[in-house]
Amino acid sequence: MTLSISAVLLFGVAAVFALKVKSTSFGAALVLFLFGFFAASTGASGPINDAFTSFAHFIASLRA
């Protein structure tokens, strides 16, 4: 059975966990969130998506 999880959900849970265990401060998490939000609206979003998609396919090919 294949389990598919959205990267947004995965990173969101990781961010909440980091805040919960005091691994990062709220200010640092906010800066990283805003960086990701604004980076998504630039021309960099396409290559970043392509890189993560390629990486996901690479990981999947290791299991095949």
PyMOL Python script that loads the backbone (N, CA, C, O; Angstrom):
from pymol import cmd

cmd.read_pdbstr("""\
ATOM      1  N   MET A   1       0.846  -1.175   0.000  1.00  0.00           N
ATOM      2  CA  MET A   1       0.000   0.000   0.000  1.00  0.00           C
ATOM      3  C   MET A   1       0.893   1.240   0.000  1.00  0.00           C
ATOM      4  O   MET A   1       1.859   1.321   0.759  1.00  0.00           O
ATOM      5  N   THR A   2       0.564   2.190  -0.847  1.00  0.00           N
ATOM      6  CA  THR A   2       1.334   3.419  -0.949  1.00  0.00           C
ATOM      7  C   THR A   2       0.650   4.517  -0.157  1.00  0.00           C
ATOM      8  O   THR A   2      -0.557   4.726  -0.283  1.00  0.00           O
ATOM      9  N   LEU A   3       1.422   5.213   0.654  1.00  0.00           N
ATOM     10  CA  LEU A   3       0.902   6.333   1.433  1.00  0.00           C
ATOM     11  C   LEU A   3       1.465   7.610   0.848  1.00  0.00           C
ATOM     12  O   LEU A   3       2.680   7.754   0.712  1.00  0.00           O
ATOM     13  N   SER A   4       0.600   8.526   0.505  1.00  0.00           N
ATOM     14  CA  SER A   4       1.025   9.794  -0.078  1.00  0.00           C
ATOM     15  C   SER A   4       0.655  10.923   0.872  1.00  0.00           C
ATOM     16  O   SER A   4      -0.502  11.062   1.270  1.00  0.00           O
ATOM     17  N   ILE A   5       1.655  11.731   1.232  1.00  0.00           N
ATOM     18  CA  ILE A   5       1.438  12.849   2.149  1.00  0.00           C
ATOM     19  C   ILE A   5       1.924  14.117   1.470  1.00  0.00           C
ATOM     20  O   ILE A   5       3.000  14.143   0.874  1.00  0.00           O
ATOM     21  N   SER A   6       1.130  15.153   1.566  1.00  0.00           N
ATOM     22  CA  SER A   6       1.499  16.436   0.997  1.00  0.00           C
ATOM     23  C   SER A   6       2.734  16.988   1.711  1.00  0.00           C
ATOM     24  O   SER A   6       2.859  16.881   2.931  1.00  0.00           O
ATOM     25  N   ALA A   7       3.637  17.577   0.938  1.00  0.00           N
ATOM     26  CA  ALA A   7       4.834  18.185   1.533  1.00  0.00           C
ATOM     27  C   ALA A   7       4.450  19.325   2.462  1.00  0.00           C
ATOM     28  O   ALA A   7       5.104  19.544   3.482  1.00  0.00           O
ATOM     29  N   VAL A   8       3.392  20.052   2.118  1.00  0.00           N
ATOM     30  CA  VAL A   8       2.935  21.146   2.980  1.00  0.00           C
ATOM     31  C   VAL A   8       2.509  20.597   4.334  1.00  0.00           C
ATOM     32  O   VAL A   8       2.858  21.161   5.371  1.00  0.00           O
ATOM     33  N   LEU A   9       1.760  19.507   4.330  1.00  0.00           N
ATOM     34  CA  LEU A   9       1.329  18.894   5.583  1.00  0.00           C
ATOM     35  C   LEU A   9       2.526  18.385   6.375  1.00  0.00           C
ATOM     36  O   LEU A   9       2.608  18.594   7.586  1.00  0.00           O
ATOM     37  N   LEU A  10       3.442  17.724   5.701  1.00  0.00           N
ATOM     38  CA  LEU A  10       4.617  17.169   6.360  1.00  0.00           C
ATOM     39  C   LEU A  10       5.465  18.259   7.018  1.00  0.00           C
ATOM     40  O   LEU A  10       5.838  18.141   8.185  1.00  0.00           O
ATOM     41  N   PHE A  11       5.769  19.321   6.264  1.00  0.00           N
ATOM     42  CA  PHE A  11       6.574  20.400   6.822  1.00  0.00           C
ATOM     43  C   PHE A  11       5.803  21.197   7.868  1.00  0.00           C
ATOM     44  O   PHE A  11       6.399  21.716   8.811  1.00  0.00           O
ATOM     45  N   GLY A  12       4.493  21.298   7.714  1.00  0.00           N
ATOM     46  CA  GLY A  12       3.676  21.970   8.724  1.00  0.00           C
ATOM     47  C   GLY A  12       3.714  21.244  10.054  1.00  0.00           C
ATOM     48  O   GLY A  12       3.866  21.867  11.104  1.00  0.00           O
ATOM     49  N   VAL A  13       3.576  19.932  10.011  1.00  0.00           N
ATOM     50  CA  VAL A  13       3.646  19.129  11.232  1.00  0.00           C
ATOM     51  C   VAL A  13       5.034  19.233  11.853  1.00  0.00           C
ATOM     52  O   VAL A  13       5.160  19.335  13.073  1.00  0.00           O
ATOM     53  N   ALA A  14       6.072  19.208  11.026  1.00  0.00           N
ATOM     54  CA  ALA A  14       7.441  19.338  11.543  1.00  0.00           C
ATOM     55  C   ALA A  14       7.647  20.692  12.209  1.00  0.00           C
ATOM     56  O   ALA A  14       8.317  20.777  13.238  1.00  0.00           O
ATOM     57  N   ALA A  15       7.082  21.752  11.634  1.00  0.00           N
ATOM     58  CA  ALA A  15       7.222  23.086  12.217  1.00  0.00           C
ATOM     59  C   ALA A  15       6.494  23.174  13.556  1.00  0.00           C
ATOM     60  O   ALA A  15       7.021  23.735  14.517  1.00  0.00           O
ATOM     61  N   VAL A  16       5.290  22.624  13.617  1.00  0.00           N
ATOM     62  CA  VAL A  16       4.533  22.633  14.875  1.00  0.00           C
ATOM     63  C   VAL A  16       5.277  21.830  15.932  1.00  0.00           C
ATOM     64  O   VAL A  16       5.351  22.247  17.087  1.00  0.00           O
ATOM     65  N   PHE A  17       5.828  20.683  15.550  1.00  0.00           N
ATOM     66  CA  PHE A  17       6.589  19.866  16.494  1.00  0.00           C
ATOM     67  C   PHE A  17       7.814  20.623  17.006  1.00  0.00           C
ATOM     68  O   PHE A  17       8.109  20.589  18.200  1.00  0.00           O
ATOM     69  N   ALA A  18       8.531  21.307  16.105  1.00  0.00           N
ATOM     70  CA  ALA A  18       9.723  22.065  16.509  1.00  0.00           C
ATOM     71  C   ALA A  18       9.352  23.173  17.488  1.00  0.00           C
ATOM     72  O   ALA A  18      10.090  23.437  18.438  1.00  0.00           O
ATOM     73  N   LEU A  19       8.221  23.817  17.261  1.00  0.00           N
ATOM     74  CA  LEU A  19       7.772  24.850  18.194  1.00  0.00           C
ATOM     75  C   LEU A  19       7.359  24.239  19.526  1.00  0.00           C
ATOM     76  O   LEU A  19       7.630  24.806  20.585  1.00  0.00           O
ATOM     77  N   LYS A  20       6.708  23.093  19.474  1.00  0.00           N
ATOM     78  CA  LYS A  20       6.202  22.455  20.687  1.00  0.00           C
ATOM     79  C   LYS A  20       7.331  22.016  21.608  1.00  0.00           C
ATOM     80  O   LYS A  20       7.226  22.169  22.825  1.00  0.00           O
ATOM     81  N   VAL A  21       8.410  21.474  21.051  1.00  0.00           N
ATOM     82  CA  VAL A  21       9.515  20.995  21.882  1.00  0.00           C
ATOM     83  C   VAL A  21      10.564  22.082  22.115  1.00  0.00           C
ATOM     84  O   VAL A  21      11.663  21.809  22.598  1.00  0.00           O
ATOM     85  N   LYS A  22      10.207  23.307  21.764  1.00  0.00           N
ATOM     86  CA  LYS A  22      11.083  24.472  21.976  1.00  0.00           C
ATOM     87  C   LYS A  22      12.409  24.340  21.234  1.00  0.00           C
ATOM     88  O   LYS A  22      13.430  24.876  21.663  1.00  0.00           O
ATOM     89  N   SER A  23      12.378  23.617  20.112  1.00  0.00           N
ATOM     90  CA  SER A  23      13.564  23.463  19.286  1.00  0.00           C
ATOM     91  C   SER A  23      13.839  24.737  18.498  1.00  0.00           C
ATOM     92  O   SER A  23      14.970  24.991  18.084  1.00  0.00           O
ATOM     93  N   THR A  24      12.804  25.524  18.296  1.00  0.00           N
ATOM     94  CA  THR A  24      12.934  26.791  17.590  1.00  0.00           C
ATOM     95  C   THR A  24      11.997  27.802  18.228  1.00  0.00           C
ATOM     96  O   THR A  24      11.032  27.434  18.898  1.00  0.00           O
ATOM     97  N   SER A  25      12.283  29.056  18.018  1.00  0.00           N
ATOM     98  CA  SER A  25      11.421  30.093  18.579  1.00  0.00           C
ATOM     99  C   SER A  25      10.305  30.424  17.600  1.00  0.00           C
ATOM    100  O   SER A  25      10.380  30.086  16.418  1.00  0.00           O
ATOM    101  N   PHE A  26       9.279  31.084  18.097  1.00  0.00           N
ATOM    102  CA  PHE A  26       8.165  31.490  17.246  1.00  0.00           C
ATOM    103  C   PHE A  26       8.646  32.452  16.173  1.00  0.00           C
ATOM    104  O   PHE A  26       8.199  32.373  15.028  1.00  0.00           O
ATOM    105  N   GLY A  27       9.548  33.357  16.525  1.00  0.00           N
ATOM    106  CA  GLY A  27      10.064  34.327  15.552  1.00  0.00           C
ATOM    107  C   GLY A  27      10.797  33.654  14.403  1.00  0.00           C
ATOM    108  O   GLY A  27      10.610  34.023  13.244  1.00  0.00           O
ATOM    109  N   ALA A  28      11.630  32.668  14.717  1.00  0.00           N
ATOM    110  CA  ALA A  28      12.364  31.953  13.671  1.00  0.00           C
ATOM    111  C   ALA A  28      11.407  31.176  12.776  1.00  0.00           C
ATOM    112  O   ALA A  28      11.576  31.145  11.557  1.00  0.00           O
ATOM    113  N   ALA A  29      10.410  30.552  13.375  1.00  0.00           N
ATOM    114  CA  ALA A  29       9.429  29.808  12.586  1.00  0.00           C
ATOM    115  C   ALA A  29       8.641  30.748  11.681  1.00  0.00           C
ATOM    116  O   ALA A  29       8.343  30.400  10.538  1.00  0.00           O
ATOM    117  N   LEU A  30       8.305  31.918  12.172  1.00  0.00           N
ATOM    118  CA  LEU A  30       7.570  32.896  11.374  1.00  0.00           C
ATOM    119  C   LEU A  30       8.410  33.375  10.195  1.00  0.00           C
ATOM    120  O   LEU A  30       7.903  33.500   9.080  1.00  0.00           O
ATOM    121  N   VAL A  31       9.685  33.641  10.435  1.00  0.00           N
ATOM    122  CA  VAL A  31      10.577  34.076   9.353  1.00  0.00           C
ATOM    123  C   VAL A  31      10.674  32.993   8.280  1.00  0.00           C
ATOM    124  O   VAL A  31      10.602  33.296   7.089  1.00  0.00           O
ATOM    125  N   LEU A  32      10.836  31.742   8.688  1.00  0.00           N
ATOM    126  CA  LEU A  32      10.923  30.649   7.719  1.00  0.00           C
ATOM    127  C   LEU A  32       9.615  30.461   6.963  1.00  0.00           C
ATOM    128  O   LEU A  32       9.625  30.178   5.765  1.00  0.00           O
ATOM    129  N   PHE A  33       8.489  30.617   7.654  1.00  0.00           N
ATOM    130  CA  PHE A  33       7.187  30.517   6.988  1.00  0.00           C
ATOM    131  C   PHE A  33       7.034  31.614   5.951  1.00  0.00           C
ATOM    132  O   PHE A  33       6.615  31.348   4.824  1.00  0.00           O
ATOM    133  N   LEU A  34       7.365  32.835   6.316  1.00  0.00           N
ATOM    134  CA  LEU A  34       7.230  33.949   5.379  1.00  0.00           C
ATOM    135  C   LEU A  34       8.190  33.802   4.206  1.00  0.00           C
ATOM    136  O   LEU A  34       7.839  34.136   3.075  1.00  0.00           O
ATOM    137  N   PHE A  35       9.400  33.306   4.462  1.00  0.00           N
ATOM    138  CA  PHE A  35      10.342  33.064   3.375  1.00  0.00           C
ATOM    139  C   PHE A  35       9.752  32.067   2.379  1.00  0.00           C
ATOM    140  O   PHE A  35       9.795  32.297   1.171  1.00  0.00           O
ATOM    141  N   GLY A  36       9.209  30.972   2.876  1.00  0.00           N
ATOM    142  CA  GLY A  36       8.597  29.975   2.002  1.00  0.00           C
ATOM    143  C   GLY A  36       7.398  30.524   1.252  1.00  0.00           C
ATOM    144  O   GLY A  36       7.200  30.229   0.074  1.00  0.00           O
ATOM    145  N   PHE A  37       6.604  31.323   1.942  1.00  0.00           N
ATOM    146  CA  PHE A  37       5.418  31.908   1.320  1.00  0.00           C
ATOM    147  C   PHE A  37       5.802  32.827   0.170  1.00  0.00           C
ATOM    148  O   PHE A  37       5.222  32.745  -0.913  1.00  0.00           O
ATOM    149  N   PHE A  38       6.775  33.698   0.399  1.00  0.00           N
ATOM    150  CA  PHE A  38       7.177  34.631  -0.645  1.00  0.00           C
ATOM    151  C   PHE A  38       8.004  33.946  -1.734  1.00  0.00           C
ATOM    152  O   PHE A  38       7.939  34.354  -2.894  1.00  0.00           O
ATOM    153  N   ALA A  39       8.771  32.928  -1.392  1.00  0.00           N
ATOM    154  CA  ALA A  39       9.532  32.188  -2.403  1.00  0.00           C
ATOM    155  C   ALA A  39       8.595  31.452  -3.350  1.00  0.00           C
ATOM    156  O   ALA A  39       8.910  31.267  -4.526  1.00  0.00           O
ATOM    157  N   ALA A  40       7.445  31.032  -2.835  1.00  0.00           N
ATOM    158  CA  ALA A  40       6.482  30.311  -3.672  1.00  0.00           C
ATOM    159  C   ALA A  40       5.886  31.198  -4.754  1.00  0.00           C
ATOM    160  O   ALA A  40       5.404  30.701  -5.772  1.00  0.00           O
ATOM    161  N   SER A  41       5.916  32.499  -4.543  1.00  0.00           N
ATOM    162  CA  SER A  41       5.323  33.404  -5.531  1.00  0.00           C
ATOM    163  C   SER A  41       6.355  33.939  -6.519  1.00  0.00           C
ATOM    164  O   SER A  41       6.035  34.808  -7.330  1.00  0.00           O
ATOM    165  N   THR A  42       7.581  33.437  -6.464  1.00  0.00           N
ATOM    166  CA  THR A  42       8.627  33.889  -7.378  1.00  0.00           C
ATOM    167  C   THR A  42       8.862  32.849  -8.464  1.00  0.00           C
ATOM    168  O   THR A  42       8.222  31.797  -8.486  1.00  0.00           O
ATOM    169  N   GLY A  43       9.767  33.151  -9.343  1.00  0.00           N
ATOM    170  CA  GLY A  43      10.136  32.207 -10.391  1.00  0.00           C
ATOM    171  C   GLY A  43      10.882  30.998  -9.863  1.00  0.00           C
ATOM    172  O   GLY A  43      11.070  30.020 -10.586  1.00  0.00           O
ATOM    173  N   ALA A  44      11.310  31.054  -8.608  1.00  0.00           N
ATOM    174  CA  ALA A  44      12.045  29.933  -8.022  1.00  0.00           C
ATOM    175  C   ALA A  44      11.134  28.762  -7.679  1.00  0.00           C
ATOM    176  O   ALA A  44      11.616  27.653  -7.446  1.00  0.00           O
ATOM    177  N   SER A  45       9.838  28.991  -7.644  1.00  0.00           N
ATOM    178  CA  SER A  45       8.936  27.915  -7.223  1.00  0.00           C
ATOM    179  C   SER A  45       8.945  26.735  -8.195  1.00  0.00           C
ATOM    180  O   SER A  45       8.857  25.586  -7.765  1.00  0.00           O
ATOM    181  N   GLY A  46       9.050  27.001  -9.491  1.00  0.00           N
ATOM    182  CA  GLY A  46       9.080  25.914 -10.477  1.00  0.00           C
ATOM    183  C   GLY A  46      10.280  24.999 -10.311  1.00  0.00           C
ATOM    184  O   GLY A  46      10.112  23.786 -10.191  1.00  0.00           O
ATOM    185  N   PRO A  47      11.505  25.560 -10.300  1.00  0.00           N
ATOM    186  CA  PRO A  47      12.682  24.700 -10.110  1.00  0.00           C
ATOM    187  C   PRO A  47      12.705  23.982  -8.757  1.00  0.00           C
ATOM    188  O   PRO A  47      13.168  22.845  -8.667  1.00  0.00           O
ATOM    189  N   ILE A  48      12.210  24.640  -7.709  1.00  0.00           N
ATOM    190  CA  ILE A  48      12.166  23.993  -6.393  1.00  0.00           C
ATOM    191  C   ILE A  48      11.207  22.806  -6.433  1.00  0.00           C
ATOM    192  O   ILE A  48      11.527  21.729  -5.932  1.00  0.00           O
ATOM    193  N   ASN A  49      10.032  23.004  -7.028  1.00  0.00           N
ATOM    194  CA  ASN A  49       9.077  21.900  -7.174  1.00  0.00           C
ATOM    195  C   ASN A  49       9.666  20.775  -8.006  1.00  0.00           C
ATOM    196  O   ASN A  49       9.514  19.603  -7.661  1.00  0.00           O
ATOM    197  N   ASP A  50      10.335  21.116  -9.093  1.00  0.00           N
ATOM    198  CA  ASP A  50      10.953  20.099  -9.950  1.00  0.00           C
ATOM    199  C   ASP A  50      12.015  19.305  -9.193  1.00  0.00           C
ATOM    200  O   ASP A  50      12.102  18.085  -9.336  1.00  0.00           O
ATOM    201  N   ALA A  51      12.820  19.996  -8.389  1.00  0.00           N
ATOM    202  CA  ALA A  51      13.874  19.326  -7.622  1.00  0.00           C
ATOM    203  C   ALA A  51      13.273  18.355  -6.608  1.00  0.00           C
ATOM    204  O   ALA A  51      13.747  17.226  -6.476  1.00  0.00           O
ATOM    205  N   PHE A  52      12.236  18.785  -5.891  1.00  0.00           N
ATOM    206  CA  PHE A  52      11.620  17.902  -4.905  1.00  0.00           C
ATOM    207  C   PHE A  52      10.887  16.744  -5.565  1.00  0.00           C
ATOM    208  O   PHE A  52      10.867  15.638  -5.025  1.00  0.00           O
ATOM    209  N   THR A  53      10.283  16.984  -6.728  1.00  0.00           N
ATOM    210  CA  THR A  53       9.625  15.906  -7.458  1.00  0.00           C
ATOM    211  C   THR A  53      10.649  14.876  -7.922  1.00  0.00           C
ATOM    212  O   THR A  53      10.417  13.672  -7.814  1.00  0.00           O
ATOM    213  N   SER A  54      11.779  15.348  -8.439  1.00  0.00           N
ATOM    214  CA  SER A  54      12.846  14.436  -8.863  1.00  0.00           C
ATOM    215  C   SER A  54      13.377  13.629  -7.687  1.00  0.00           C
ATOM    216  O   SER A  54      13.629  12.431  -7.813  1.00  0.00           O
ATOM    217  N   PHE A  55      13.546  14.283  -6.548  1.00  0.00           N
ATOM    218  CA  PHE A  55      14.027  13.599  -5.354  1.00  0.00           C
ATOM    219  C   PHE A  55      13.024  12.539  -4.901  1.00  0.00           C
ATOM    220  O   PHE A  55      13.418  11.435  -4.522  1.00  0.00           O
ATOM    221  N   ALA A  56      11.740  12.863  -4.936  1.00  0.00           N
ATOM    222  CA  ALA A  56      10.708  11.900  -4.543  1.00  0.00           C
ATOM    223  C   ALA A  56      10.701  10.700  -5.486  1.00  0.00           C
ATOM    224  O   ALA A  56      10.542   9.562  -5.043  1.00  0.00           O
ATOM    225  N   HIS A  57      10.873  10.947  -6.782  1.00  0.00           N
ATOM    226  CA  HIS A  57      10.939   9.841  -7.744  1.00  0.00           C
ATOM    227  C   HIS A  57      12.187   8.989  -7.513  1.00  0.00           C
ATOM    228  O   HIS A  57      12.144   7.768  -7.664  1.00  0.00           O
ATOM    229  N   PHE A  58      13.294   9.632  -7.148  1.00  0.00           N
ATOM    230  CA  PHE A  58      14.522   8.907  -6.852  1.00  0.00           C
ATOM    231  C   PHE A  58      14.322   7.989  -5.644  1.00  0.00           C
ATOM    232  O   PHE A  58      14.707   6.820  -5.679  1.00  0.00           O
ATOM    233  N   ILE A  59      13.720   8.518  -4.582  1.00  0.00           N
ATOM    234  CA  ILE A  59      13.466   7.714  -3.384  1.00  0.00           C
ATOM    235  C   ILE A  59      12.528   6.555  -3.720  1.00  0.00           C
ATOM    236  O   ILE A  59      12.734   5.432  -3.261  1.00  0.00           O
ATOM    237  N   ALA A  60      11.504   6.830  -4.519  1.00  0.00           N
ATOM    238  CA  ALA A  60      10.563   5.775  -4.907  1.00  0.00           C
ATOM    239  C   ALA A  60      11.252   4.701  -5.740  1.00  0.00           C
ATOM    240  O   ALA A  60      10.924   3.520  -5.622  1.00  0.00           O
ATOM    241  N   SER A  61      12.204   5.099  -6.580  1.00  0.00           N
ATOM    242  CA  SER A  61      12.899   4.112  -7.412  1.00  0.00           C
ATOM    243  C   SER A  61      13.817   3.218  -6.583  1.00  0.00           C
ATOM    244  O   SER A  61      14.113   2.095  -6.992  1.00  0.00           O
ATOM    245  N   LEU A  62      14.267   3.691  -5.439  1.00  0.00           N
ATOM    246  CA  LEU A  62      15.102   2.865  -4.565  1.00  0.00           C
ATOM    247  C   LEU A  62      14.303   1.715  -3.973  1.00  0.00           C
ATOM    248  O   LEU A  62      14.843   0.638  -3.720  1.00  0.00           O
ATOM    249  N   ARG A  63      13.026   1.947  -3.754  1.00  0.00           N
ATOM    250  CA  ARG A  63      12.167   0.929  -3.150  1.00  0.00           C
ATOM    251  C   ARG A  63      11.605  -0.026  -4.186  1.00  0.00           C
ATOM    252  O   ARG A  63      11.109  -1.095  -3.832  1.00  0.00           O
ATOM    253  N   ALA A  64      11.672   0.338  -5.457  1.00  0.00           N
ATOM    254  CA  ALA A  64      11.057  -0.493  -6.514  1.00  0.00           C
ATOM    255  C   ALA A  64      11.927  -1.659  -6.898  1.00  0.00           C
ATOM    256  O   ALA A  64      11.555  -2.447  -7.767  1.00  0.00           O
TER     257      ALA A  64
END
""", "prot")
cmd.dss("prot")
cmd.show_as("cartoon", "prot")
cmd.util.cbc("prot")
cmd.orient("prot")
